[in-house]
């Protein structure tokens, strides 16, 4: 099992991807980048997957890209295109994603967590945009994610000083959604995944895209997008099912099925 760099498991509609290089604090090498790319691409096209959890094995989330063997051969732009493909697949994933973080999440590893829609961490989690310490600039979406999450000044502080911050500060800055005690975090994330997976898949996918794109659009553009996506929601079985359940005082069952014939 130790030779498999990315472990996958399914619990109903929740897919869990576990980075599995604990001896390197789950640093991402070429094999793991490829495995993440393939798994995220497959998940985005699998109607049975309704939510994704990303975590790390052995008590750490991810120590970033694995630079222990030096820089891989080949043109650096080609290498970065492969890494960027993983970031875009995660960002554009039509289902909600949750990062479950323990131990270190640094560099591209932290940006992997920030690229998820929600972040749950233990009190012992530690975070750093470590790039400057390695003579590098931000990657894996950090230059886009950080200013939107914490504002420009705090983003510059995190990037330029490459400080290590703890879970409490990450939560205060809005970089972590919940801080949960170690003995409770597994159950918390399991329940969270089930709640997300039970939601209306088409509506959730559209809300996620609207929020991701809205920060770069005018109010007029955002309203037009909302009108388009709301129209699509009414063409699925989910909105009528929710209305009927509300009238009947029951819980709706969401399928995402298209109801227009």
C-alpha positions as CSV (number, residue, x, y, z in Angstrom):
1,X,0.0,0.0,0.0
2,X,2.9,2.3,0.6
3,X,3.8,2.3,-3.0
4,X,0.5,3.8,-4.0
5,X,1.0,7.6,-3.9
6,X,-2.7,8.5,-4.0
7,X,-5.2,6.4,-2.1
8,X,-8.8,6.6,-3.0
9,X,-11.9,5.5,-1.2
10,X,-15.7,6.0,-1.6
11,X,-18.4,6.3,1.0
12,X,-21.7,6.8,-0.8
13,X,-21.3,9.9,-3.0
14,X,-18.1,11.1,-1.1
15,X,-14.7,10.4,-2.7
16,X,-11.7,10.7,-0.5
17,X,-8.3,11.2,-2.0
18,X,-5.4,10.7,0.4
19,X,-1.9,11.8,-0.5
20,X,0.3,8.8,0.5
21,X,3.9,9.7,0.7
22,X,4.2,10.1,4.5
23,X,7.9,9.6,4.5
24,X,8.2,12.9,2.6
25,X,5.3,14.6,4.5
26,X,3.2,13.9,1.4
27,X,5.4,16.1,-0.9
28,X,4.1,15.9,-4.4
29,X,6.3,14.3,-7.0
30,X,5.6,13.8,-10.7
31,X,3.8,10.6,-10.0
32,X,1.5,12.1,-7.4
33,X,0.8,15.2,-9.7
34,X,-0.3,12.8,-12.4
35,X,-2.4,10.7,-10.0
36,X,-4.1,13.9,-8.7
37,X,-4.8,15.1,-12.3
38,X,-6.3,11.7,-13.3
39,X,-8.4,11.3,-10.2
40,X,-9.8,14.9,-10.3
41,X,-10.6,14.6,-14.0
42,X,-12.4,11.3,-13.4
43,X,-14.3,12.6,-10.4
44,X,-15.5,15.6,-12.4
45,X,-17.1,13.3,-14.9
46,X,-18.5,10.8,-12.5
47,X,-22.2,11.5,-11.7
48,X,-21.9,9.2,-8.7
49,X,-19.3,11.5,-7.0
50,X,-21.2,14.3,-5.1
51,X,-18.3,15.6,-2.9
52,X,-14.6,15.2,-2.5
53,X,-12.3,15.1,0.5
54,X,-8.6,15.6,0.1
55,X,-6.3,14.7,3.0
56,X,-2.8,13.4,3.7
57,X,-1.4,10.2,5.3
58,X,0.8,9.9,8.3
59,X,-0.2,13.0,10.2
60,X,0.7,15.7,7.6
61,X,-1.4,17.2,4.8
62,X,1.3,18.1,2.3
63,X,4.8,19.7,2.4
64,X,4.4,21.1,-1.2
65,X,6.2,20.0,-4.3
66,X,8.9,17.5,-3.8
67,X,12.2,19.2,-4.6
68,X,14.4,16.6,-2.9
69,X,15.7,15.3,-6.2
70,X,16.2,18.7,-7.8
71,X,14.1,20.0,-10.6
72,X,12.8,17.5,-13.1
73,X,14.2,17.4,-16.6
74,X,12.3,19.2,-19.4
75,X,11.3,22.8,-20.0
76,X,10.0,24.5,-16.8
77,X,7.0,25.9,-18.6
78,X,5.9,22.5,-19.7
79,X,6.3,21.2,-16.1
80,X,4.3,24.2,-14.8
81,X,1.5,23.5,-17.3
82,X,1.1,20.1,-15.8
83,X,0.9,21.5,-12.3
84,X,-1.5,24.2,-13.4
85,X,-3.8,21.6,-14.9
86,X,-4.3,20.0,-11.5
87,X,-5.1,23.4,-9.9
88,X,-7.6,24.2,-12.6
89,X,-9.3,20.8,-12.4
90,X,-9.7,21.3,-8.6
91,X,-10.9,24.9,-9.0
92,X,-13.4,24.0,-11.7
93,X,-14.6,20.7,-10.2
94,X,-18.4,20.7,-10.3
95,X,-18.7,19.1,-6.9
96,X,-17.8,20.6,-3.6
97,X,-14.3,19.8,-2.2
98,X,-13.1,19.7,1.4
99,X,-9.5,19.7,2.6
100,X,-8.9,17.9,5.9
101,X,-5.6,19.2,7.2
102,X,-3.3,17.9,10.0
103,X,0.4,18.7,10.5
104,X,2.0,20.8,7.8
105,X,0.4,22.3,4.7
106,X,3.1,24.5,3.0
107,X,3.8,25.8,-0.4
108,X,1.8,24.1,-3.1
109,X,0.4,21.9,-0.4
110,X,-1.2,24.8,1.3
111,X,-2.5,26.1,-2.0
112,X,-4.0,22.6,-2.6
113,X,-6.0,23.0,0.6
114,X,-6.9,26.6,-0.2
115,X,-8.1,25.5,-3.7
116,X,-10.7,23.3,-2.0
117,X,-14.1,24.9,-1.2
118,X,-13.9,24.3,2.5
119,X,-10.9,23.6,4.9
120,X,-11.1,21.7,8.1
121,X,-8.0,21.5,10.2
122,X,-6.8,20.2,13.6
123,X,-5.4,22.7,16.2
124,X,-1.9,21.3,15.5
125,X,-2.0,22.2,11.7
126,X,0.7,24.6,10.5
127,X,0.7,26.6,7.3
128,X,3.3,28.5,5.2
129,X,3.6,30.0,1.8
130,X,7.2,28.8,1.9
131,X,8.1,29.7,-1.7
132,X,10.4,32.7,-0.8
133,X,12.5,30.5,1.5
134,X,13.2,28.3,-1.5
135,X,14.0,31.2,-3.9
136,X,10.6,30.7,-5.6
137,X,7.5,32.7,-6.3
138,X,3.9,31.6,-5.6
139,X,2.4,28.8,-7.6
140,X,-0.6,26.4,-7.7
141,X,-3.0,29.4,-7.7
142,X,-1.6,31.1,-4.6
143,X,-1.3,34.5,-6.2
144,X,-5.0,34.4,-7.2
145,X,-6.4,32.7,-4.0
146,X,-4.6,34.6,-1.3
147,X,-5.7,38.2,-2.1
148,X,-9.3,37.0,-2.5
149,X,-9.3,35.3,0.8
150,X,-7.3,37.7,3.0
151,X,-6.8,40.9,1.1
152,X,-3.8,42.2,-0.7
153,X,-1.7,43.3,2.3
154,X,-2.1,40.1,4.3
155,X,-1.4,38.1,1.1
156,X,1.8,40.0,0.6
157,X,2.8,39.4,4.2
158,X,2.2,35.6,3.8
159,X,4.0,35.5,0.5
160,X,7.0,37.8,1.1
161,X,7.9,36.7,4.6
162,X,7.0,33.0,4.2
163,X,6.1,32.8,7.8
164,X,4.7,29.6,9.4
165,X,1.3,30.3,11.0
166,X,-0.7,28.1,13.3
167,X,-4.3,26.9,12.9
168,X,-5.7,29.7,15.2
169,X,-4.2,32.4,13.0
170,X,-5.2,30.7,9.8
171,X,-8.8,30.6,11.1
172,X,-8.7,34.2,12.2
173,X,-7.5,35.2,8.7
174,X,-10.3,33.2,7.0
175,X,-7.9,30.7,5.5
176,X,-9.5,27.8,7.4
177,X,-13.3,27.2,7.7
178,X,-13.3,25.1,10.9
179,X,-10.7,24.1,13.5
180,X,-11.7,20.7,15.0
181,X,-10.1,18.7,17.8
182,X,-8.1,15.6,16.5
183,X,-10.4,13.1,18.1
184,X,-13.4,14.7,16.4
185,X,-12.1,15.7,13.0
186,X,-12.8,12.4,11.2
187,X,-16.4,12.3,12.2
188,X,-16.8,16.0,11.5
189,X,-15.5,15.6,7.9
190,X,-17.5,12.5,7.3
191,X,-20.7,14.3,8.4
192,X,-19.8,17.3,6.3
193,X,-19.1,15.2,3.2
194,X,-22.5,13.5,3.6
195,X,-24.3,16.8,4.0
196,X,-22.6,18.2,0.8
197,X,-23.3,15.0,-1.1
198,X,-27.0,15.1,-0.2
199,X,-27.4,18.6,-1.8
200,X,-28.8,19.4,-5.2
201,X,-25.8,18.6,-7.5
202,X,-26.7,21.0,-10.4
203,X,-27.5,23.9,-8.2
204,X,-24.4,23.4,-6.0
205,X,-22.2,23.2,-9.1
206,X,-23.6,26.4,-10.4
207,X,-23.4,28.3,-7.1
208,X,-19.8,27.2,-6.7
209,X,-19.0,28.5,-10.2
210,X,-20.8,31.8,-9.6
211,X,-18.9,32.4,-6.4
212,X,-15.6,31.5,-8.0
213,X,-16.2,33.8,-11.0
214,X,-18.1,36.6,-9.3
215,X,-15.1,38.4,-7.8
216,X,-13.8,39.2,-11.3
217,X,-17.1,40.3,-12.8
218,X,-19.3,43.4,-12.7
219,X,-22.6,43.3,-10.8
220,X,-24.4,43.3,-14.2
221,X,-22.4,40.2,-15.3
222,X,-23.1,38.5,-12.0
223,X,-26.8,39.1,-12.2
224,X,-26.9,37.8,-15.8
225,X,-25.1,34.6,-14.7
226,X,-27.4,34.2,-11.8
227,X,-30.5,34.5,-14.0
228,X,-29.0,31.9,-16.4
229,X,-28.1,29.4,-13.8
230,X,-31.4,29.8,-11.9
231,X,-33.3,29.0,-15.1
232,X,-31.2,25.8,-15.4
233,X,-32.1,24.8,-11.8
234,X,-35.8,25.0,-12.6
235,X,-35.2,22.6,-15.5
236,X,-34.0,20.0,-13.2
237,X,-36.0,17.7,-10.9
238,X,-34.4,19.2,-7.8
239,X,-36.1,22.5,-7.4
240,X,-39.6,21.1,-7.8
241,X,-38.6,18.3,-5.4
242,X,-37.5,20.8,-2.8
243,X,-40.7,22.9,-3.2
244,X,-42.8,19.8,-2.8
245,X,-40.8,18.6,0.2
246,X,-41.2,22.1,1.8
247,X,-45.0,21.9,1.4
248,X,-45.1,18.3,2.7
249,X,-42.6,19.1,5.6
250,X,-40.3,16.3,4.5
251,X,-36.7,16.2,3.4
252,X,-36.1,16.4,-0.3
253,X,-34.0,13.8,-2.2
254,X,-31.8,15.5,-4.9
255,X,-30.8,13.6,-8.0
256,X,-29.7,16.4,-10.4
257,X,-31.8,14.8,-13.2
258,X,-33.0,16.9,-16.1
259,X,-36.8,17.2,-16.1
260,X,-37.3,19.0,-19.5
261,X,-38.2,16.7,-22.3
